Amino acid sequence: MGKKKKKRYLARRILAMILAMTMVVGMTPSAFQAAPGEGAEQVVAEAAASEGQNDDGTGQPSETGNQPAQDGGQSDTTEETAPADSDNVGNQNDSPEQGTADDGSNDGTAAEDTEAAVGENQDEGADDTAVSSPMADAAETQAKPVYEIDIKAFETQAEYTGYSVFELGNITLVKTENGVTTSESAMDAGVTAVWKVQGTDAAVAGEPVNAGKYELTLTYPKAEGTHDGAEKKVECEITKAPVEFRFESERVYVKPGTAAKDVKPGALNRVYCAGNNLDAEDFDLKATAVKNAMTGEEIPAEEKLLHGGDYAMQITPSIKADAAQAKKDISANYDLAPFIVDIETGELVDTYIEITLAEKWKENGIVTLKSYDGKAATEPKTPDDYTAVVKYWDEAANDYKKLEGAAITGQWVTGWDAEEISEMEAPADAGGYFYRLRYEGVEGGFWCRGSRNQASGCKDTDQGCGQEAGSSAGYHNV
């Protein structure tokens, strides 16, 4: 009989015997019944004892199997009932090797079969124990929950606001137990948060507020025998907040001809910053550079800004030296970097040429050069014949001022009306003529009053001239 089939057969026989004894005991008068279950326990005990004495696999009957039962009534009942059930068991197994038990026989065959069944079952039990021990350990390990602190939804960088900026409520505690994962708010679950300044041991009371770098340590305490807890360290940063400076005008307005070094920031109207901790009067604003707004090239300090030029000014803010210490401390949370403001040059400046004839010609306002001699007239000279200066209107002084260094040129012209005159050679014939004085101006910087010559940027200012027929040539101040 095969080993596995024999095992199944013996196991079924044992179960049949136990069932038969139970039925017989149930039908026996109570005076003759033993304690409930005693017969079954005895059979199993006999089988176990038989196995213990025949573990060598010889199949010989054990002494225990041939000894009479302690309880004669139950022993007889077992011998009488077992064959019937054995037959039923035999009918359920078609293997000819298994056979059936003989009625009333107790020659050791049943004991041998019981011994083999119990012995093999014990072997299998030993094997099962050896295999299941690691599984039991794994089950025990899985039964111990594992915790992890999840910071995926936690923002580690924020801008200074004057208040706490880190949302600890976005941190979750994840629990994994027996393959099932759940999560909850870390703060609600009892996770602790400890802050310190990054790179130091300086602890932060509560949550950080000021700009800087910090280290956050999150801890879920270990529960001995229940779980190992969890811990995570996180690097965080609070960046400096920008400051917005508002001027009375969005641009800096300057007059054409203003030197770059003389350009000043406009009047500061208001300061906007996180927490509203600083005011306009707390700041000094310094123009650190004037640049070409198109190229970014810095304009030399002495160079003048021209009309129509595209300029910008770099302004560097700083806290005033006499500001309160609290203001100086809080300013460390703000980005006081240089910023750029556009420059707009104003309208061109009006100028005019002021002419004064020499005393000898003032009486009639005529400059008499010479009597007719057939030769070309010479140009009038300064200061022998006249003096001329260029003036402009100064709004601050509310008066005209002399424009220093202005170069004046002269030219003979055919008439007085600027729309009709044209230039001419020095006159030789007797008659009246005009000698025009002109200030060319600085291109884009100054513009003569009432200018008609847009190309040169100024209007002609004329000195009229007249000549007595056949005798003299002269000029008059108009």
C-alpha positions as CSV (number, residue, x, y, z in Angstrom):
1,M,0.0,0.0,0.0
2,G,1.4,3.4,-0.9
3,K,2.5,5.6,2.0
4,K,0.1,8.4,1.4
5,K,-2.9,6.1,0.8
6,K,-2.1,4.2,3.9
7,K,-2.0,7.4,5.9
8,R,-5.4,8.4,4.6
9,Y,-6.8,4.9,5.3
10,L,-5.5,4.8,8.8
11,A,-6.7,8.3,9.6
12,R,-10.2,7.3,8.4
13,R,-10.2,4.1,10.5
14,I,-9.3,6.1,13.6
15,L,-12.1,8.5,13.0
16,A,-14.6,5.7,12.3
17,M,-13.6,4.0,15.6
18,I,-14.1,7.1,17.6
19,L,-17.5,7.7,16.0
20,A,-18.6,4.1,16.7
21,M,-17.6,4.3,20.3
22,T,-19.5,7.5,20.7
23,M,-22.6,5.9,19.3
24,V,-22.4,2.8,21.4
25,V,-21.8,4.7,24.6
26,G,-24.8,6.8,23.8
27,M,-26.9,3.6,23.6
28,T,-25.5,1.9,26.8
29,P,-27.4,2.4,30.1
30,S,-26.0,5.1,32.2
31,A,-25.0,2.7,34.9
32,F,-22.5,1.1,32.6
33,Q,-21.2,4.2,30.8
34,A,-17.8,5.5,31.5
35,A,-17.1,9.2,31.5
36,P,-18.0,10.9,28.3
37,G,-15.3,10.7,25.7
38,E,-13.1,8.3,27.7
39,G,-13.3,5.5,25.1
40,A,-12.2,7.8,22.4
41,E,-9.4,9.2,24.4
42,Q,-8.2,5.6,25.2
43,V,-8.1,4.6,21.5
44,V,-6.1,7.6,20.6
45,A,-3.9,7.1,23.6
46,E,-3.4,3.4,22.5
47,A,-2.6,4.5,19.0
48,A,-0.1,7.0,20.3
49,A,1.5,4.5,22.6
50,S,1.7,2.0,19.7
51,E,3.4,4.6,17.5
52,G,5.9,5.4,20.2
53,Q,7.0,1.7,20.5
54,N,7.0,1.0,16.7
55,D,8.7,3.9,15.3
56,D,11.2,1.7,13.5
57,G,8.7,1.1,10.7
58,T,8.7,-2.8,11.1
59,G,4.9,-3.0,11.3
60,Q,5.0,-5.4,14.3
61,P,2.2,-5.1,16.7
62,S,2.9,-3.1,19.8
63,E,2.5,-4.4,23.3
64,T,0.1,-1.7,24.1
65,G,-2.1,-2.7,21.2
66,N,-2.5,-6.3,22.5
67,Q,-3.1,-5.3,26.1
68,P,-6.7,-5.4,27.3
69,A,-8.3,-2.1,27.8
70,Q,-8.6,-0.8,31.3
71,D,-12.4,-0.4,30.9
72,G,-13.6,-3.9,29.8
73,G,-17.0,-2.7,28.8
74,Q,-15.7,0.0,26.5
75,S,-13.0,-2.2,25.1
76,D,-15.6,-4.8,24.1
77,T,-17.7,-2.2,22.6
78,T,-14.8,-0.9,20.6
79,E,-14.0,-4.4,19.3
80,E,-17.5,-5.1,18.3
81,T,-18.3,-1.8,16.6
82,A,-15.0,-1.1,14.8
83,P,-15.3,-3.8,12.1
84,A,-18.7,-2.4,10.9
85,D,-17.3,1.1,10.5
86,S,-14.0,-0.3,9.1
87,D,-16.0,-2.0,6.4
88,N,-17.7,1.3,5.6
89,V,-14.3,3.0,5.4
90,G,-13.0,0.2,3.3
91,N,-15.9,0.7,0.9
92,Q,-15.0,4.3,0.4
93,N,-11.5,3.4,-0.7
94,D,-11.2,1.4,-3.9
95,S,-7.6,0.4,-3.4
96,P,-7.3,-3.4,-3.0
97,E,-4.2,-3.0,-0.9
98,Q,-6.2,-1.4,1.9
99,G,-8.6,-4.3,2.6
100,T,-10.9,-4.3,5.7
101,A,-10.5,-5.3,9.3
102,D,-11.7,-8.8,10.5
103,D,-14.5,-8.9,13.0
104,G,-13.3,-9.5,16.5
105,S,-9.7,-9.7,15.5
106,N,-7.1,-7.8,17.6
107,D,-4.0,-9.4,16.2
108,G,-2.1,-6.2,16.0
109,T,-3.0,-5.1,12.5
110,A,-5.2,-2.2,13.7
111,A,-2.5,-1.2,16.1
112,E,0.1,-1.4,13.4
113,D,-2.1,0.7,11.1
114,T,-2.8,3.2,13.9
115,E,0.9,3.3,14.7
116,A,1.8,4.1,11.1
117,A,-0.9,6.7,10.8
118,V,-0.1,8.4,14.0
119,G,3.7,8.2,13.3
120,E,3.3,9.6,9.8
121,N,1.0,12.3,11.0
122,Q,3.4,13.2,13.7
123,D,6.1,13.4,11.0
124,E,3.9,15.6,8.9
125,G,3.2,17.8,11.9
126,A,6.9,18.2,12.5
127,D,7.3,19.2,8.9
128,D,4.4,21.7,9.1
129,T,5.9,23.2,12.2
130,A,9.3,23.6,10.5
131,V,7.7,25.4,7.5
132,S,5.2,27.5,9.4
133,S,7.6,29.0,11.9
134,P,9.0,31.8,9.5
135,M,5.4,32.5,8.4
136,A,4.4,32.9,12.0
137,D,7.3,35.3,12.5
138,A,6.3,37.3,9.4
139,A,2.7,37.4,10.6
140,E,3.9,38.7,13.9
141,T,6.0,41.3,12.2
142,Q,3.2,42.4,9.9
143,A,0.9,42.7,12.8
144,K,3.2,45.4,14.2
145,P,2.1,48.6,12.4
146,V,4.7,50.7,10.5
147,Y,4.5,54.5,10.6
148,E,5.9,57.0,8.1
149,I,5.7,60.9,8.1
150,D,4.7,62.2,4.7
151,I,5.7,65.7,3.7
152,K,4.7,65.7,0.0
153,A,2.0,68.3,0.5
154,F,4.2,70.4,2.8
155,E,5.8,73.6,1.3
156,T,9.4,73.9,2.6
157,Q,10.0,77.4,1.3
158,A,7.9,80.6,1.9
159,E,8.3,84.3,1.8
160,Y,8.5,86.5,4.9
161,T,5.1,87.8,6.0
162,G,5.7,88.8,9.6
163,Y,3.8,85.7,10.7
164,S,4.2,82.0,10.8
165,V,4.4,80.8,7.2
166,F,4.7,77.0,7.4
167,E,1.6,74.9,7.2
168,L,2.2,71.9,9.5
169,G,-1.3,70.8,8.9
170,N,-0.3,69.6,5.5
171,I,2.0,66.9,7.0
172,T,0.4,63.4,7.3
173,L,1.2,60.3,9.3
174,V,0.9,57.2,7.2
175,K,0.2,53.9,9.0
176,T,0.7,50.5,7.3
177,E,-0.6,47.4,9.1
178,N,-1.2,43.9,7.6
179,G,-1.1,45.4,4.1
180,V,-3.6,48.1,4.8
181,T,-2.5,51.8,4.6
182,T,-4.3,54.7,6.4
183,S,-3.3,58.3,7.0
184,E,-4.2,61.2,9.2
185,S,-3.0,64.6,10.1
186,A,0.4,64.3,11.7
187,M,-0.3,67.0,14.2
188,D,-3.6,65.4,15.3
189,A,-1.8,62.1,15.6
190,G,0.7,63.4,18.1
191,V,3.7,64.1,15.9
192,T,5.9,66.7,17.5
193,A,7.7,69.5,15.6
194,V,11.0,71.0,16.8
195,W,12.6,73.9,14.9
196,K,16.2,75.1,15.0
197,V,18.3,77.5,13.0
198,Q,20.0,75.4,10.2
199,G,23.6,74.7,10.9
200,T,23.4,75.5,14.6
201,D,21.9,74.1,17.8
202,A,19.9,77.3,18.4
203,A,16.4,76.3,19.0
204,V,13.5,78.4,17.8
205,A,10.6,79.1,20.2
206,G,7.4,78.1,18.5
207,E,7.5,78.4,14.7
208,P,10.0,80.5,12.8
209,V,8.9,83.9,11.5
210,N,12.0,85.8,10.4
211,A,13.8,85.3,7.1
212,G,16.5,82.5,7.3
213,K,17.1,78.8,6.9
214,Y,15.8,76.3,9.4
215,E,15.7,72.6,10.2
216,L,12.5,71.0,11.2
217,T,12.5,67.6,13.1
218,L,9.2,65.7,13.1
219,T,8.9,62.9,15.6
220,Y,6.2,60.3,16.2
221,P,7.1,58.7,19.6
222,K,7.8,55.0,19.7
223,A,5.4,52.8,21.7
224,E,7.3,49.9,23.2
225,G,6.0,46.6,22.0
226,T,3.4,48.2,19.8
227,H,5.3,50.2,17.1
228,D,8.7,51.8,16.4
229,G,7.4,55.3,15.8
230,A,8.8,57.5,13.0
231,E,11.1,60.5,12.5
232,K,11.9,62.9,9.6
233,K,14.2,65.9,9.3
234,V,13.2,68.7,6.8
235,E,15.2,71.7,5.6
236,C,13.1,74.9,5.3
237,E,13.7,78.5,4.3
238,I,11.9,81.8,4.7
239,T,13.0,84.2,2.0
240,K,13.2,88.0,2.3
241,A,10.2,89.9,1.2
242,P,10.4,92.6,-1.5
243,V,9.7,96.2,-0.7
244,E,7.8,98.4,-3.2
245,F,8.6,102.1,-3.2
246,R,6.0,104.5,-4.5
247,F,7.0,108.0,-5.7
248,E,4.8,111.0,-6.2
249,S,5.5,110.4,-9.9
250,E,6.2,107.1,-11.6
251,R,9.1,108.7,-13.4
252,V,11.9,111.0,-12.6
253,Y,11.6,114.2,-14.7
254,V,14.7,116.2,-15.5
255,K,15.4,119.1,-17.8
256,P,17.4,118.5,-20.9
257,G,21.0,119.5,-20.3
258,T,21.1,118.2,-16.7
259,A,24.3,116.4,-15.9
260,A,24.0,112.7,-14.9
261,K,25.5,113.4,-11.5
262,D,22.8,116.0,-10.7
263,V,19.9,113.6,-11.3
264,K,18.1,112.9,-8.0
265,P,15.4,110.4,-7.0
266,G,11.9,111.8,-6.9
267,A,9.9,112.4,-3.7
268,L,9.1,109.1,-2.0
269,N,5.4,108.9,-1.3
270,R,4.9,105.5,0.3
271,V,6.5,102.1,1.1
272,Y,4.6,98.8,0.7
273,C,6.0,95.8,2.4
274,A,4.8,92.6,4.1
275,G,3.7,93.2,7.6
276,N,3.7,97.0,7.0
277,N,6.6,97.3,9.4
278,L,8.5,100.0,7.5
279,D,7.6,103.6,6.5
280,A,8.8,106.0,3.8
281,E,10.6,108.1,6.4
282,D,12.7,105.1,7.5
283,F,14.6,105.0,4.2
284,D,17.4,106.8,2.4
285,L,17.3,106.6,-1.4
286,K,20.5,107.2,-3.4
287,A,20.9,107.4,-7.1
288,T,23.8,105.1,-7.7
289,A,23.9,105.2,-11.5
290,V,22.2,106.8,-14.6
291,K,22.1,104.4,-17.5
292,N,21.1,104.3,-21.1
293,A,17.8,102.4,-20.8
294,M,18.3,100.7,-24.1
295,T,21.8,99.4,-23.8
296,G,22.3,99.4,-20.0
297,E,25.5,101.4,-20.4
298,E,26.2,103.8,-17.6
299,I,26.2,107.5,-18.4
300,P,29.4,109.4,-17.3
301,A,28.7,111.7,-14.3
302,E,29.4,115.0,-16.3
303,E,27.5,114.0,-19.4
304,K,24.3,116.0,-19.9
305,L,21.0,114.3,-20.6
306,L,19.5,115.3,-23.9
307,H,15.9,115.8,-25.0
308,G,14.5,112.6,-26.5
309,G,17.1,110.4,-24.8
310,D,16.0,107.1,-23.2
311,Y,17.4,107.0,-19.6
312,A,16.9,105.1,-16.4
313,M,18.2,105.6,-12.9
314,Q,19.4,103.0,-10.5
315,I,18.3,103.7,-6.9
316,T,19.7,101.9,-3.9
317,P,17.6,102.0,-0.7
318,S,18.9,101.7,2.8
319,I,17.6,102.2,6.3
320,K,18.5,105.6,7.8
321,A,21.3,105.7,10.2
322,D,19.2,107.4,12.8
323,A,16.2,105.0,12.4
324,A,15.0,103.1,15.5
325,Q,16.9,99.9,16.3
326,A,13.6,97.9,15.9
327,K,13.4,99.2,12.4
328,K,16.9,98.2,11.6
329,D,16.3,94.7,13.0
330,I,13.1,94.2,11.1
331,S,14.7,95.4,7.9
332,A,16.8,92.2,7.8
333,N,13.6,90.5,6.6
334,Y,13.4,92.6,3.5
335,D,15.2,92.6,0.2
336,L,16.6,96.1,-0.1
337,A,18.3,95.5,-3.5
338,P,18.8,98.3,-6.0
339,F,15.9,99.0,-8.3
340,I,15.4,100.9,-11.6
341,V,13.3,104.0,-12.2
342,D,12.7,105.5,-15.6
343,I,13.9,109.1,-16.4
344,E,12.0,111.4,-18.6
345,T,13.6,114.5,-20.0
346,G,11.3,117.5,-20.0
347,E,10.5,120.0,-22.9
348,L,13.3,121.8,-24.6
349,V,14.4,125.0,-22.9
350,D,13.6,128.3,-24.6
351,T,16.5,130.5,-25.3
352,Y,17.1,133.9,-27.0
353,I,20.0,136.0,-28.0
354,E,20.3,139.3,-26.2
355,I,22.2,141.9,-28.3
356,T,23.6,145.2,-27.1
357,L,25.1,147.7,-29.6
358,A,28.3,149.5,-28.7
359,E,27.8,153.0,-27.3
360,K,28.8,154.7,-30.5
361,W,26.0,153.1,-32.4
362,K,23.3,153.4,-29.8
363,E,22.0,156.8,-30.8
364,N,20.3,155.8,-34.0
365,G,20.6,152.0,-33.7
366,I,22.6,151.8,-36.9
367,V,26.1,150.2,-37.2
368,T,27.9,152.2,-39.9
369,L,30.7,150.1,-41.3
370,K,32.1,152.4,-44.0
371,S,31.3,154.5,-47.0
372,Y,30.8,152.9,-50.4
373,D,34.1,152.1,-52.0
374,G,33.1,149.2,-54.2
375,K,34.5,146.6,-51.8
376,A,32.6,144.0,-49.8
377,A,31.7,145.1,-46.3
378,T,33.4,143.5,-43.3
379,E,31.4,141.8,-40.6
380,P,30.6,143.7,-37.4
381,K,32.9,142.8,-34.6
382,T,32.3,142.1,-30.9
383,P,32.7,144.0,-28.6
384,D,33.6,146.9,-30.8
385,D,30.3,147.0,-32.6
386,Y,28.0,144.9,-30.3
387,T,27.9,142.3,-27.5
388,A,25.6,139.2,-27.5
389,V,24.7,136.6,-24.9
390,V,22.4,133.6,-24.9
391,K,19.8,133.4,-22.1
392,Y,17.3,130.8,-21.0
393,W,14.4,130.7,-18.6
394,D,15.2,129.3,-15.2
395,E,12.0,128.1,-13.5
396,A,13.6,127.9,-10.1
397,A,14.9,131.4,-10.3
398,N,11.8,132.6,-12.2
399,D,14.1,134.7,-14.4
400,Y,16.3,134.5,-17.5
401,K,19.9,133.3,-16.9
402,K,22.9,133.5,-19.1
403,L,23.8,130.3,-20.8
404,E,27.5,129.9,-20.2
405,G,29.7,128.8,-23.1
406,A,27.1,129.3,-25.8
407,A,28.7,129.9,-29.2
408,I,27.2,132.5,-31.4
409,T,27.7,132.8,-35.1
410,G,26.7,135.4,-37.7
411,Q,25.7,135.5,-41.4
412,W,24.6,138.1,-43.9
413,V,21.0,137.6,-45.0
414,T,18.7,139.2,-47.6
415,G,15.8,140.2,-45.4
416,W,14.2,140.3,-42.0
417,D,11.3,137.8,-42.2
418,A,12.7,134.4,-41.3
419,E,10.4,132.7,-43.8
420,E,11.7,134.9,-46.8
421,I,15.3,135.6,-46.0
422,S,18.2,133.7,-47.5
423,E,21.9,133.9,-46.8
424,M,24.1,136.0,-49.0
425,E,27.7,137.1,-49.5
426,A,29.0,140.2,-47.8
427,P,27.4,143.2,-49.5
428,A,29.5,145.6,-51.6
429,D,26.9,148.0,-52.9
430,A,25.4,150.8,-50.9
431,G,22.2,149.9,-49.2
432,G,20.6,148.4,-46.1
433,Y,21.4,144.8,-45.1
434,F,20.9,142.4,-42.3
435,Y,23.5,140.5,-40.3
436,R,21.9,137.5,-38.4
437,L,23.3,136.1,-35.2
438,R,22.6,132.5,-34.5
439,Y,23.0,130.2,-31.5
440,E,23.1,126.6,-32.7
441,G,22.4,125.2,-29.3
442,V,23.2,121.7,-28.0
443,E,21.4,119.1,-30.0
444,G,18.5,117.8,-28.0
445,G,19.5,120.0,-25.1
446,F,18.5,123.6,-25.8
447,W,16.1,125.1,-28.3
448,C,16.1,128.7,-29.2
449,R,12.8,130.4,-28.6
450,G,10.4,130.4,-31.6
451,S,12.7,128.1,-33.5
452,R,11.8,127.5,-37.1
453,N,15.0,125.6,-38.1
454,Q,14.2,122.2,-36.7
455,A,17.2,120.6,-38.2
456,S,19.6,122.7,-36.1
457,G,17.3,122.9,-33.2
458,C,17.0,126.7,-33.0
459,K,15.5,129.8,-34.6
460,D,17.5,132.6,-36.1
461,T,17.7,135.7,-33.9
462,D,18.5,138.5,-36.3
463,Q,20.5,141.7,-36.2
464,G,19.0,144.0,-38.8
465,C,21.3,146.2,-40.9
466,G,20.8,149.2,-43.1
467,Q,23.0,151.2,-45.5
468,E,22.7,154.8,-46.6
469,A,22.6,154.9,-50.4
470,G,26.0,155.3,-51.9
471,S,27.7,156.2,-48.6
472,S,27.5,153.7,-45.8
473,A,26.4,150.2,-44.6
474,G,25.0,149.8,-41.1
475,Y,23.0,147.6,-38.6
476,H,20.1,148.4,-36.3
477,N,18.9,146.5,-33.3
478,V,15.4,145.1,-33.7
